[in-house]
Amino acid sequence: MAKNMAQSPFENTSIDQLAMAKRYSREGVKAGAKAAVVATIATAIPTMASVRMLPWARANLNPTAQALIISTVAGMAYFIVADKTILATARRNSFNQVAHHGARINH
């Protein structure tokens, strides 16, 4: 019986909002993954170089510590960039929706 009933405009809006939220999160995941790769490379090079060149690093940074430093920086970059991308995309589209709905109301 529920299949024959027409959807209310509120249900369509929530479906549209859910689709937009999924798209925003996908964009955030992609941007975060790219940032994590860049951060991994940018952190691994000086970490590995310092272990080879600096006596303190050679004595105190075992392979586990090196991996911890690199993975922490990569994880931080991922979450920061993904969060900022999701928020920026949502904010940008929120402004676009307000402008679009405002134009429709005024005309």
ZIQUILIN-V433294 format. One record per run of one state. SS is the DSSP state (h for helix, s for strand, l for the rest). FROM is the first residue (numbers start at 0). TO is the last residue. Records with the same first field share a line. If there is no record, write none. Layout:
SS = FROM-TO / FROM-TO
This chain:
l = 0-7 / 53-53 / 60-61 / 106-106
h = 8-52 / 54-59 / 62-105
